[in-house]
Amino acid sequence: MRSGPYYHNMVGILTEAASVKIATPIEIPFEKLTSSTRGLPDDVIILPDTTLKSLKEGLKPGSYPAEYTGGLGEAGLANLKAFVEAGGTLVTLDSAGEFATDYLGVAATNVLKGVSNQEFYCPGSILEVDVDTAHPVAYGLSPQTAAYFVHSPAYTVGEGLRVIGSYPQGKDPLLSGWLMGPQFIQGKAALVEAPYGKGRVILVGFRTQHRGQPHGTYKVLFNSIFYGAAEPVD
């Protein structure tokens, strides 16, 4: 299994560091991908929490030493698209879901995009997520799982996409912390599988491994890796 490569840039460095922190002790093999990487893996790529703009452009040239600036560029984004189309699994963490929705055009919409902080605000709280435990990505999770939400996305999805986890309908999902405007996310998807070409995108709309702390949702990242690297059994 050659699974778990993650894209590295300095904008998403904290999310990347958390992924490395939790994967290393259990010996999940991974490699760092940058804009200069030649060739892509054949199974799984993880995008850290970073917007589409930051993914493409990275840090502005001249703002930091050259080795820390720049992003994937248009060619790099196209390579990621080709990777998924050819059968790869792309795992997008938190705001990296923009790559799937805005660049790949998968049928998912972030309902919080454009909503003001006066209407909806969740700066770092624990929310309840209803989970489809029959899906491989949710293996080992409780049907009602606690997830860490920090200015994260929440999705409505179109035909052909599978909702793996969603916020409760008609119920305040707040378990601990501060949440203003819960009605915006009630019944909305927090974890989604989107088929794309011969591959798939797993959109993770919460901090599954935030600072290496929320052990209860590590499984989402690990299961996504193993799911993407799995081979069909005859």
C-alpha positions in Angstrom: 0.0 0.0 0.0 1.4 3.4 -1.0 -1.2 5.5 0.6 -1.6 8.9 2.3 0.5 11.4 0.3 -0.4 14.9 1.4 0.1 18.2 -0.5 2.4 20.6 1.3 2.4 24.3 1.1 3.1 26.9 3.9 -0.6 28.1 4.0 -2.0 24.8 5.2 1.1 23.9 7.3 -0.8 23.5 10.6 -3.3 21.0 9.2 -0.5 19.2 7.4 1.5 18.9 10.6 -1.4 17.4 12.5 -1.9 14.8 9.8 1.8 13.8 10.0 1.6 13.8 13.8 -1.2 11.2 13.9 -0.1 9.1 11.0 3.6 8.6 12.0 3.1 6.6 15.2 0.9 4.0 13.5 3.3 3.8 10.5 0.9 4.9 7.8 3.2 5.4 4.8 3.1 8.9 3.3 5.1 11.3 1.3 5.1 15.1 0.9 3.9 16.5 -2.5 4.9 19.9 -3.6 4.6 22.0 -6.7 8.0 20.5 -7.8 7.0 16.8 -7.2 7.4 14.7 -10.4 4.6 12.2 -10.8 1.7 11.5 -8.5 0.8 8.5 -6.4 -1.8 6.0 -7.7 -4.1 5.8 -4.7 -4.7 8.7 -2.2 -3.8 12.4 -1.9 -4.7 14.5 1.1 -5.2 18.2 0.7 -4.8 20.2 4.0 -7.1 22.9 5.1 -6.5 25.6 2.5 -8.6 27.6 0.1 -8.6 27.1 -3.6 -6.8 30.4 -4.1 -4.1 29.5 -1.6 -3.7 26.0 -3.1 -3.1 27.6 -6.5 -1.0 30.6 -5.5 0.5 29.8 -2.1 2.3 32.6 -0.3 3.1 35.7 -2.4 6.7 35.7 -3.9 8.9 38.0 -2.0 6.9 37.7 1.2 9.0 34.8 2.4 12.1 33.0 1.2 11.5 31.5 -2.3 11.3 27.9 -1.1 8.3 28.8 1.0 6.3 30.7 -1.6 4.1 29.8 -4.5 1.4 27.2 -5.0 0.4 24.5 -7.4 -0.4 26.8 -10.3 -3.0 26.0 -13.0 -0.9 23.0 -14.2 -0.8 21.6 -10.7 -4.5 21.9 -10.2 -5.0 20.2 -13.6 -2.7 17.3 -12.5 -4.8 16.8 -9.4 -7.9 16.7 -11.5 -6.3 14.1 -13.8 -5.3 12.1 -10.7 -8.9 11.8 -9.6 -10.3 11.2 -13.0 -7.9 8.3 -13.5 -9.1 6.5 -10.3 -7.3 8.2 -7.4 -8.9 9.2 -4.1 -8.6 12.8 -3.1 -9.3 13.7 0.6 -10.1 17.4 1.1 -9.9 18.7 4.7 -12.1 21.5 5.7 -11.8 24.5 3.4 -9.8 22.4 0.8 -13.3 21.3 -0.2 -13.3 24.4 -2.4 -11.1 22.5 -4.8 -13.8 19.9 -5.3 -16.7 22.2 -5.4 -15.3 25.2 -7.3 -12.6 23.6 -9.5 -13.8 20.0 -10.1 -17.4 21.1 -10.1 -18.7 18.2 -7.9 -22.4 18.6 -7.0 -21.9 19.9 -3.5 -22.5 23.5 -2.3 -21.1 25.1 0.8 -24.2 26.7 2.3 -22.1 28.9 4.6 -20.2 30.6 1.8 -21.2 34.2 1.8 -23.0 34.0 5.1 -21.9 36.8 7.4 -20.5 36.3 10.9 -23.5 38.1 12.3 -25.8 35.3 10.9 -23.6 32.2 11.5 -20.6 32.0 13.8 -18.8 28.9 15.1 -15.1 29.8 15.8 -14.1 26.5 17.3 -16.8 24.3 18.9 -17.7 20.6 19.2 -20.8 19.7 17.1 -22.9 16.5 16.8 -22.7 14.7 13.5 -25.1 11.9 12.5 -23.0 9.3 10.8 -23.8 6.5 8.3 -21.7 3.8 9.9 -22.3 1.4 7.0 -19.9 3.5 4.9 -16.2 2.4 5.0 -15.1 6.0 5.8 -17.2 5.9 9.0 -16.1 2.5 10.1 -15.7 2.4 13.9 -17.5 5.7 14.5 -20.6 6.1 16.7 -23.9 6.9 14.9 -23.7 10.2 16.7 -20.2 11.5 16.6 -18.6 14.6 18.1 -16.7 16.7 15.5 -14.6 19.9 15.9 -15.9 22.8 13.7 -13.8 25.9 13.1 -15.3 28.2 10.4 -15.8 25.0 8.5 -18.0 24.3 5.4 -21.4 22.5 5.5 -22.8 21.1 2.3 -26.0 20.4 0.3 -25.4 17.7 -2.2 -26.7 16.7 -5.6 -27.6 13.4 -7.2 -24.9 10.8 -7.2 -23.1 12.0 -4.1 -23.3 10.0 -0.8 -23.7 11.8 2.5 -21.6 9.9 5.1 -22.2 12.4 7.9 -24.6 15.3 8.5 -25.7 17.7 11.2 -29.0 16.7 12.9 -32.2 18.0 11.3 -34.3 20.2 13.6 -31.9 20.0 16.5 -29.1 22.3 17.7 -25.9 20.3 17.0 -23.9 22.2 19.6 -22.3 19.9 22.1 -19.7 22.2 23.6 -18.6 25.8 22.8 -20.3 28.5 20.9 -22.6 28.3 17.9 -24.7 31.2 16.5 -27.2 30.4 13.7 -27.5 26.6 14.0 -30.4 26.6 11.5 -27.9 27.2 8.7 -26.3 23.8 9.1 -29.2 21.7 10.4 -29.6 18.7 8.1 -26.6 19.7 6.0 -23.7 17.4 5.1 -20.5 17.3 7.0 -18.8 14.4 5.3 -19.4 13.4 1.7 -18.2 11.0 -0.9 -18.3 12.4 -4.4 -17.5 10.0 -7.4 -15.5 11.8 -10.1 -14.3 10.1 -13.2 -12.9 6.7 -12.2 -12.0 8.1 -8.8 -13.6 9.9 -5.9 -13.3 12.9 -3.6 -13.9 12.6 0.2 -15.0 16.0 1.5 -14.3 16.3 5.2 -16.1 19.4 6.4 -14.7 19.5 10.0 -11.3 19.3 11.7 -10.9 15.6 11.8 -7.3 15.8 13.2 -7.2 19.4 14.6 -3.8 19.9 16.2 -3.6 16.2 16.8 -6.2 16.4 19.5 -9.7 15.0 18.5 -8.9 11.3 18.7 -12.6 10.4 18.2 -12.5 11.5 14.5 -9.0 10.3 13.5 -10.8 7.4 12.1 -12.3 9.6 9.4 -8.9 10.4 8.0 -7.5 6.9 8.5 -10.5 5.2 6.9 -10.4 7.6 4.0 -6.8 6.6 3.3 -7.5 2.8 3.6 -10.7 3.2 1.5 -8.8 4.9 -1.3 -6.0 2.4 -1.2 -8.2 -0.7 -1.1 -8.4 -3.0 -4.0 -11.5 -4.9 -5.2 -11.8 -8.5 -4.1 -13.2 -11.0 -6.6 
